[in-house]
Amino acid sequence: MIRVLVVDDEPQLLRALRINLSARRYEVVVAADGAAALEAAARHVPDIVVLDLGLPDMDGTEVIAGLRGWTKVPILVLSGRADAADKVDALDAGADDYVTKPFSMDELMARLRALLRRAEAENAAEPQGMIGHYDVDLAAKTVLRMAGAPGDVPEAVHLTKTEWAVLEVLVRNPGRLVSGKQLLQQVWGPSYESETNYLRFYLAKLRQKLEPEPSHPRQLLTEPGMGYRFQP
C-alpha cells in the first residue's frame, strides 16, 4: 500500500483528503504543522508528500528543505498561493509539483499518480552498489555475495531490518558524507538524534558482514566527529 503524508492546517481539507485517498487504497498519515510533518516523515517514511505552504509554525518551504536533507520522496505542494514567485520558491526548495487551491480531486490524483510513476521508474533504474564481492540491490532490497569462481552460486546475505535501513541510506548517497544526526533521524526518528552508540553498533555489524577486513573498512567509512560515508 502506498503511504501518503498529507500536511495542511485546515481540518476540513485534511479530513477530505484523508477520506478520498483512503477510498483509493492509499495509506494516509496526516500532520497539521511543519514540526509534526517532519516527525511523521521520519517515523512513517512516506512514498509521497502532499504539502501546504501556509503552516502555523513554519513555511512549507522549510519543511521541503528539512525533507530534502535526507530523502528524495516526491513532494506535491498544494497551496492557495498562486503567485509565480511562490511556485518558483517551492520548486527551487525541492518540490516536484505544485497544485493551486481550489483544486479538482481528479487532477490531484492524476498528479500524484504521475509523481509516483516517475519515482518508481527512477528507483527501478538505480544502479546496484558493490561492497567488495557483495552486490547491494536497492530496488530488490537484497545483498548477494557474488560468485568467486565459475559454477559458484551467489549467496544471499541476511541483514536485519535496521541493518538494511542504515546501509540503504549510505548507498543512496554514494561518496557523500551523511551526518550521524541525519542517519539517526532517518532510521530511528527525531527523538534518537543523540544515540550515536546505535550507529557505532550497526556499522560494526555491517562491516563484519560485508567488509573483507572489518577493522580496516574500505567502503563503509567513518569520518570522525562528522558522520559516515559509502565509498563506491
N, C-alpha and C positions, 0 to 999 in steps of 0.2 A: 504494500500500500504506500502511495506517495504521501510524504509528510509536508504540509504547508504551514509555515509560520505566518500568521496574519497580525500585523501591528497597526492599531488605529485606536484613537482615544474616543471615538464616537460609539457608545454602547449599541445603538440600534444597527449601525452599519456592521459592527463586529459580529453581532448576532446573525444578521442576514448573510454575511459571508460564510460564517460557520455552517449555517443550515444548507446553503447552496453547495458549498464544497463537500460537505459530508454526504449530501444526496448524490453526488457524483463519485463517491467512494474514495475521497481524499481523507487522509488523517489530518485533523486540524489542531494546531496549537495556537493560542491567542495571547496577545500582550497589549496592554493599554498605554505603555510609555516606553521610552528608549531603554532605560535600565532593565526593565523586565524583558524586553525583546532580546537584549544581548545575553542575559542569563538563560532565557528559554532556548536560544540558539545553541548555547554551549551544552545545555543539559539534554536537549532533544534535537540533535543535529537535523535540520530540515533539508528537504530536497529542493525547496524553493521558498522564497520570502516575498510576501506582499506587504508593502510598507508605505504608511502615510508619512508625509514630511513634517506636518504640524503637530508635534507631540508636546505634551505638557512639560517635560523635564529637559529635553534637548531637541535639536533639529534633526530631522531624519537623515540628513547628510552625515551627521556624526555617527549615527547607527550604521550607515553604509560603510564608513571608514573603519568602525570597530569590527564589522564582519569581515571586511576585506583584509584585515590584518592577519586572518588565519584561514579563510575559506573562500572558495570560488563559487559558492552556491548562487544560482540565478536570483537576482533581486528585481522585482517588478514594483516600481513606485506607483502608488495610487493616491493622487493628491488633488486638492482643489486649486492648487497654484497652476495657473495656465500660462504664466509669463514664460517666454522663451529662455530667459536667463536662469529661471529656477530649474527648467528642464536640463539645460546645459550643466548647471552645477551638480545636479543629481547624477547625470550620466558621467561627468568627469570624476565624481567621487567613487564611481564603480557600479552604479545601477546598470541593469541590462535593458530595461524598457521602462516606458512612462505612459500611464493612462490618466487622463484628467477626469475629475468628478464634475458633474454627474456622468455615469458611465453605463454602458449596456453590459449586463451579465454575460451575454453571449460573446461579446468582444473580449471581456476579461478572461473568460475560459479559453478562448482561442489564443490569446496572448500567452497564457500560462502553458498551454499545450506546446506552443512554438518554442518557448524557452526550455521546456523540459526535453523536447526532441533535440534541441541544439546541445544541451548538456549531456544527454545520453550519447550523442554522436562523438562529442569531444572525449568523453570517458572511454568509449569503445576504441578510440584511436590512440589512447595513451600508450606510450612506449613502455615496455616491460623493463623494470630496473634489475640490474645484476649486482649481487653482492658476492664476490668471489665466484664460486661454482653454483650459486643459488639464484634462481630466477624468481623475481617478485612480480606477480601479475596483479596489478591494481584492480582491473575490471573483474577478474575472477576471484579476487581475494585469496590467492594461493601462493605458496612458496614451494618451489620444487628444487631439489638437488639434482643438477643436470648430470647426465651420464658421463663417466670419466673415461670409458673405453667402449669400443664398438660392441654392441649387444647388451650393454648395461641399460637398465630401465630407470628413467627419472624417478626419484623418491620424494614423496610429499613430506614436508616438514610441518609438524604441528606447532602452531602458535596459539596462545590463549587470546581471548578477545581483546584484552588490554595490550598485550604484546603487539598484536596486529595494529591496533589503533595508533600506538606510538610509532611503529615502523611506517605506517601509511602516511602520517603527517610528514615525516622526514623524506620519504621517497617522492612525495608530491612536490617537494621543494628542493630539487637536486642542486647541489652546490651552494645553496643559500643557508645562512645562519638562521636557525629557529631558536628564539629565546626560550629559556626554561619556563617563563611565565606563559608564553603563547602555547607551548606544548602542554603544560598542565591545564590551562583553560580549555583547550580543545578536547583533550582526552577525558579529563575528570570534571571540569566545570570551574566557574569563577571562585568558588569557596576553597579551592585547593591550590591557589596560586603560590603559597609559601611551602608546599610539601615537596621540596626538592629531593628528599630522600626517595620518593616514588620514582623519580627519573633515574637516579643512580641505580636503583634496584632493577628496573625494567630494561635499561640499556645494557646492564651487565648480563641479564638473561638473554637478550637478543644477540649480544656478541658471542656468548657461549654457543648459541645455536647456529650462527651464520658466519662469524669471522673465523678464518683459519687460525689466527693467533689472538684469542680474546683479550689477552693482556696488552697486546700491541695492535689495536684495531686500525684498519686501513681505510674503511669506508664509513662506519658508524662512529663519527668522531665527536669528541667533547672539546668545546672551546672554553677553557676555564674562566669562570666568572661571567660568561656571556651566554652560552647555550650549546646547541648541538647542530651537527651538520651531516647530511648524507653526501658523501663524495663519490660520484659515479666513477 
